């Protein structure tokens, strides 16, 4: 009886040992398989880094101003007799714009001319009498002075009549008229705005730190919302003083405007080219992984697994960023020309992750993008 019990116990121990050995070998194989397992590669797009030279630029906000711009006004008071222009039309220097009523001045002119003619006859008679020594030199001088006064009076009235004809002081585009036919205008009353449209001034300010980079003659380019063309010009003046409140300095550029797309008072974006700039590596903005401890990119390279098997993976590199331009970011350091940099999918990568490059569809890398909804 005891012998049977020992045999049963031996069988149970052998069975338990066999099951334990089998499970041990199974777990060991699973651990080995887990140690050698690698996640599937992540699909990414890439771009090969190349060195470019970005020009150093400033992008201030500017305001368009006319080179010549005035509110044409009445020089003397009077009633509007005729209006010789239409609102919004282009005029040349000297073109007649408005005539004021000059009937009173015309009557005064006729009287003054008659007085002048009489004074001229009197002076001629006095000259003949002076030659015959009938009158004194003093009497003749008084007659000559009276003639000059009469001639001056005629010139004065003619000048008054001329001043009641309002002319364009320079060539330009008229605004909307502010007078009506028959209206009485006081001296200095507004008639119509007149602006010279080509070229125009663009005034803008820059921080005083940029003053050393600016020079007269530097090229500028102007853009505005809804403006298809990009007029270009050059800096023509730099203010002689810095604003004590803002520490900014005012700059003025002259910009060609042959099509009249720029109007005085418009708000525009100005781009000033300062110099050729420093060489940088331009990458799409989507290639940058931003983080509080430092910005980085992922560079595709050949790596080896713990088992020594080579695979295509990524290496994380911290970078120093420069200015942006359109869809691009300038990388100053951390990336070398020829490096294959991941441009999309960086959010799912880690250092050493395996990747599968698929460049059929790439993110935009345009330095001057023009979105359809802009």
FENWOTA-V92623 format. One record per pair of residues at least 12 apart in sequence whose C-alpha atoms are under 10 Angstrom apart, sorted by sequence separation. I is the first residue (numbers start at 0). J is the second residue. If there is no record, write none. Layout:
i->{I	I}
j->{J	J}
This chain:
i->{83	84	126	127	177	178	219	220	237	238	286	299	300	301	302	318	319	320	82	83	84	125	126	176	177	178	218	219	220	236	237	238	299	300	301	318	319	320	341	82	83	125	126	176	177	218	219	236	237	282	298	299	300	318	319	81	82	83	124	125	175	176	177	217	218	219	235	236	237	297	298	299	317	318	319	341	343	81	82	122	123	125	126	174	175	176	216	217	218	234	235	236	297	298	299	316	317	318	342	80	81	82	122	125	126	174	175	176	216	217	218	234	235	236	252	296	297	298	316	317	79	80	81	121	122	124	125	173	174	175	201	215	216	217	233	234	235	296	297	298	316	343	79	80	81	122	123	173	174	214	215	216	233	234	235	252	296	297	342	343	78	79	80	122	123	172	173	174	201	214	215	216	232	233	234	295	296	297	342	77	78	79	80	121	122	171	172	173	213	214	215	231	232	233	295	296	342	77	78	79	120	121	122	171	172	173	214	215	231	232	233	294	295	296	342	76	77	78	119	122	170	171	172	214	231	232	293	294	295	73	75	76	77	118	119	121	122	169	170	171	172	213	230	231	232	293	294	295	71	73	118	121	165	168	169	170	171	172	230	231	292	293	294	295	315	73	118	119	120	167	169	170	171	230	293	294	313	314	118	119	170	210	229	230	288	313	117	118	119	230	288	289	313	117	118	288	115	116	118	119	228	230	287	288	315	114	115	118	119	201	210	229	230	287	114	115	117	118	200	201	202	220	228	313	115	116	199	200	201	204	219	221	227	228	287	315	114	115	116	198	200	202	204	207	218	219	220	226	296	314	315	316	114	115	200	206	207	215	217	218	219	226	313	314	315	113	114	115	205	206	214	215	216	218	298	312	313	314	315	326	327	328	112	115	204	210	213	215	216	223	234	296	297	312	313	314	315	326	327	111	112	114	115	204	207	208	209	210	223	231	233	295	296	300	312	313	314	325	326	327	328	111	114	206	207	208	209	222	231	232	233	281	284	295	299	300	312	313	314	325	326	327	111	112	113	205	206	207	208	210	221	229	280	281	283	284	298	299	300	311	312	313	324	325	326	327	111	112	204	205	206	207	226	279	280	281	282	283	284	285	286	287	297	298	299	310	311	312	313	324	325	326	327	110	111	112	204	205	206	207	223	224	279	281	283	284	285	286	297	298	299	310	311	312	324	325	326	110	111	204	205	206	223	224	279	281	283	284	285	287	297	298	310	311	312	323	324	325	108	109	111	112	203	204	205	222	223	224	282	283	284	296	297	298	310	311	312	324	325	107	108	111	203	204	205	222	223	281	282	283	284	296	297	311	107	108	203	204	221	222	223	281	282	283	296	297	108	109	202	203	204	220	221	222	280	281	282	297	304	108	202	203	220	221	222	280	281	282	297	303	107	108	201	202	203	220	221	279	280	281	296	302	304	106	107	201	202	219	220	221	279	280	281	295	301	302	105	108	200	201	202	219	220	278	279	280	297	300	302	104	105	108	200	201	218	219	220	278	279	280	282	297	298	299	301	104	199	200	201	218	219	278	279	280	287	297	299	300	104	105	199	200	217	218	219	277	280	286	287	288	297	299	300	104	105	198	199	200	217	218	279	280	286	287	297	299	104	197	198	199	200	217	279	280	285	286	287	288	299	103	197	198	199	217	279	283	285	286	288	289	299	101	102	197	198	199	213	282	283	284	285	286	287	288	101	104	196	197	198	213	214	282	283	284	285	286	287	100	101	196	197	199	201	212	213	282	283	285	286	288	99	196	197	198	200	212	213	285	98	99	101	196	197	199	201	211	212	98	99	100	101	196	197	198	199	200	201	98	99	100	195	196	197	199	201	203	209	98	99	196	197	201	202	203	97	98	99	196	201	203	97	98	195	196	201	202	96	97	98	194	195	201	95	96	97	194	95	96	97	94	95	96	93	94	95	93	94	95	92	93	94	91	92	93	94	90	91	92	93	94	286	90	91	92	93	285	90	91	92	283	284	285	90	91	92	283	284	285	90	91	283	284	89	90	91	97	99	100	283	83	89	90	98	99	282	283	81	82	83	88	89	90	97	99	100	281	282	283	75	79	80	87	88	89	99	74	75	78	79	87	88	89	99	281	76	77	86	87	88	75	76	86	87	88	172	74	75	85	86	87	73	74	75	84	85	86	87	73	74	75	85	86	73	74	85	86	73	84	72	73	97	71	72	82	96	71	96	71	82	71	82	81	82	69	79	80	81	82	68	69	79	80	81	67	68	78	79	80	67	71	78	79	80	67	68	70	78	79	80	90	67	68	69	70	77	78	79	87	89	68	71	72	77	78	79	86	87	88	89	90	65	77	78	85	86	87	89	76	77	78	84	89	76	77	75	76	77	74	75	76	73	74	75	76	72	73	74	75	76	72	73	74	75	72	73	74	72	73	74	71	72	73	70	71	72	73	70	71	72	73	70	71	72	70	71	72	70	71	69	70	71	69	70	71	68	69	70	68	69	67	68	69	67	68	65	66	67	68	65	66	67	64	65	66	67	64	65	66	67	64	65	66	67	65	66	67	64	65	66	64	65	66	63	64	65	63	64	62	63	64	61	62	63	61	62	63	60	61	62	60	61	62	59	60	61	59	60	58	59	60	59	58	59	57	225	224	57	57	56	57	55	63	61	58	60	61	57	58	60	61	56	58	64	66	63	65	61	62	63	64	61	63	61	63	68	65	64	65	66	63	64	65	62	63	64	65	62	63	64	62	63	64	62	63	61	62	63	61	62	63	61	62	60	61	62	60	61	62	59	60	61	59	60	61	58	59	60	58	59	57	58	59	56	57	58	56	57	58	56	57	55	56	57	54	55	56	54	55	56	54	55	56	54	55	56	53	54	55	53	54	55	52	53	54	52	53	54	51	52	53	51	52	53	51	52	53	50	51	52	53	50	51	52	49	50	51	48	49	50	48	49	48	49	48	47	46	46	45	46	45	44	48	47	45	46	47	45	46	45	43	56	37	55	36	35	53	35	40	34	35	40	41	53	34	40	53	52	51	50	50	48	50	49	50	51	48	49	50	48	49	50	47	48	49	47	48	49	47	48	49	46	47	48	46	47	48	45	46	47	45	46	47	44	45	46	47	44	45	46	43	44	45	46	43	44	45	43	44	45	43	44	42	43	44	42	43	41	41	43	42	43	41	41	40	44	41	42	43	44	45	40	41	42	43	44	45	46	39	40	41	42	43	44	45	38	39	40	41	42	43	44	37	38	39	40	41	42	43	44	46	37	39	40	41	42	44	45	46	43	44	45	43	44	46}
j->{95	96	138	139	189	190	231	232	249	250	298	311	312	313	314	330	331	332	95	96	97	138	139	189	190	191	231	232	233	249	250	251	312	313	314	331	332	333	354	96	97	139	140	190	191	232	233	250	251	296	312	313	314	332	333	96	97	98	139	140	190	191	192	232	233	234	250	251	252	312	313	314	332	333	334	356	358	97	98	138	139	141	142	190	191	192	232	233	234	250	251	252	313	314	315	332	333	334	358	97	98	99	139	142	143	191	192	193	233	234	235	251	252	253	269	313	314	315	333	334	97	98	99	139	140	142	143	191	192	193	219	233	234	235	251	252	253	314	315	316	334	361	98	99	100	141	142	192	193	233	234	235	252	253	254	271	315	316	361	362	98	99	100	142	143	192	193	194	221	234	235	236	252	253	254	315	316	317	362	98	99	100	101	142	143	192	193	194	234	235	236	252	253	254	316	317	363	99	100	101	142	143	144	193	194	195	236	237	253	254	255	316	317	318	364	99	100	101	142	145	193	194	195	237	254	255	316	317	318	97	99	100	101	142	143	145	146	193	194	195	196	237	254	255	256	317	318	319	96	98	143	146	190	193	194	195	196	197	255	256	317	318	319	320	340	99	144	145	146	193	195	196	197	256	319	320	339	340	145	146	197	237	256	257	315	340	145	146	147	258	316	317	341	146	147	317	145	146	148	149	258	260	317	318	345	145	146	149	150	232	241	260	261	318	146	147	149	150	232	233	234	252	260	345	148	149	232	233	234	237	252	254	260	261	320	348	148	149	150	232	234	236	238	241	252	253	254	260	330	348	349	350	149	150	235	241	242	250	252	253	254	261	348	349	350	149	150	151	241	242	250	251	252	254	334	348	349	350	351	362	363	364	149	152	241	247	250	252	253	260	271	333	334	349	350	351	352	363	364	149	150	152	153	242	245	246	247	248	261	269	271	333	334	338	350	351	352	363	364	365	366	150	153	245	246	247	248	261	270	271	272	320	323	334	338	339	351	352	353	364	365	366	151	152	153	245	246	247	248	250	261	269	320	321	323	324	338	339	340	351	352	353	364	365	366	367	152	153	245	246	247	248	267	320	321	322	323	324	325	326	327	328	338	339	340	351	352	353	354	365	366	367	368	152	153	154	246	247	248	249	265	266	321	323	325	326	327	328	339	340	341	352	353	354	366	367	368	153	154	247	248	249	266	267	322	324	326	327	328	330	340	341	353	354	355	366	367	368	152	153	155	156	247	248	249	266	267	268	326	327	328	340	341	342	354	355	356	368	369	152	153	156	248	249	250	267	268	326	327	328	329	341	342	356	153	154	249	250	267	268	269	327	328	329	342	343	155	156	249	250	251	267	268	269	327	328	329	344	351	156	250	251	268	269	270	328	329	330	345	351	156	157	250	251	252	269	270	328	329	330	345	351	353	156	157	251	252	269	270	271	329	330	331	345	351	352	156	159	251	252	253	270	271	329	330	331	348	351	353	156	157	160	252	253	270	271	272	330	331	332	334	349	350	351	353	157	252	253	254	271	272	331	332	333	340	350	352	353	158	159	253	254	271	272	273	331	334	340	341	342	351	353	354	159	160	253	254	255	272	273	334	335	341	342	352	354	160	253	254	255	256	273	335	336	341	342	343	344	355	160	254	255	256	274	336	340	342	343	345	346	356	159	160	255	256	257	271	340	341	342	343	344	345	346	160	163	255	256	257	272	273	341	342	343	344	345	346	160	161	256	257	259	261	272	273	342	343	345	346	348	160	257	258	259	261	273	274	346	160	161	163	258	259	261	263	273	274	161	162	163	164	259	260	261	262	263	264	162	163	164	259	260	261	263	265	267	273	163	164	261	262	266	267	268	163	164	165	262	267	269	164	165	262	263	268	269	164	165	166	262	263	269	164	165	166	263	165	166	167	165	166	167	165	166	167	166	167	168	166	167	168	166	167	168	169	166	167	168	169	170	362	167	168	169	170	362	168	169	170	361	362	363	169	170	171	362	363	364	170	171	363	364	170	171	172	178	180	181	364	165	171	172	180	181	364	365	164	165	166	171	172	173	180	182	183	364	365	366	159	163	164	171	172	173	183	159	160	163	164	172	173	174	184	366	162	163	172	173	174	162	163	173	174	175	259	162	163	173	174	175	162	163	164	173	174	175	176	163	164	165	175	176	164	165	176	177	165	176	165	166	190	165	166	176	190	166	191	167	178	168	179	179	180	168	178	179	180	181	168	169	179	180	181	168	169	179	180	181	169	173	180	181	182	170	171	173	181	182	183	193	171	172	173	174	181	182	183	191	193	173	176	177	182	183	184	191	192	193	194	195	171	183	184	191	192	193	195	183	184	185	191	196	184	185	184	185	186	184	185	186	184	185	186	187	184	185	186	187	188	185	186	187	188	186	187	188	187	188	189	187	188	189	187	188	189	190	188	189	190	191	189	190	191	190	191	192	191	192	191	192	193	192	193	194	192	193	194	193	194	193	194	195	194	195	193	194	195	196	194	195	196	194	195	196	197	195	196	197	198	196	197	198	199	198	199	200	198	199	200	199	200	201	199	200	201	200	201	200	201	202	200	201	202	201	202	203	201	202	203	202	203	204	202	203	204	203	204	203	204	205	205	205	206	205	373	373	209	212	212	213	212	221	221	219	221	222	219	220	222	223	219	221	251	253	251	253	250	251	252	253	251	253	252	254	263	261	261	262	263	261	262	263	261	262	263	264	262	263	264	263	264	265	264	265	264	265	266	265	266	267	266	267	266	267	268	267	268	269	267	268	269	268	269	270	268	269	270	269	270	269	270	271	269	270	271	270	271	272	271	272	271	272	273	271	272	273	272	273	274	273	274	275	274	275	276	274	275	276	275	276	277	275	276	277	276	277	278	276	277	278	277	278	279	278	279	280	278	279	280	281	279	280	281	279	280	281	279	280	281	280	281	281	282	282	282	282	283	283	286	286	286	298	298	297	298	299	298	299	299	299	322	304	322	304	304	322	305	310	305	306	311	312	324	306	312	329	329	329	329	330	330	334	334	335	336	334	335	336	335	336	337	335	336	337	336	337	338	337	338	339	337	338	339	338	339	340	338	339	340	339	340	341	339	340	341	342	340	341	342	340	341	342	343	341	342	343	342	343	344	343	344	343	344	345	344	345	344	345	347	347	348	347	348	348	354	352	353	354	355	356	352	353	354	355	356	357	358	352	353	354	355	356	357	358	352	353	354	355	356	357	358	352	353	354	355	356	357	358	359	361	353	355	356	357	358	360	361	362	360	361	362	361	362	364}
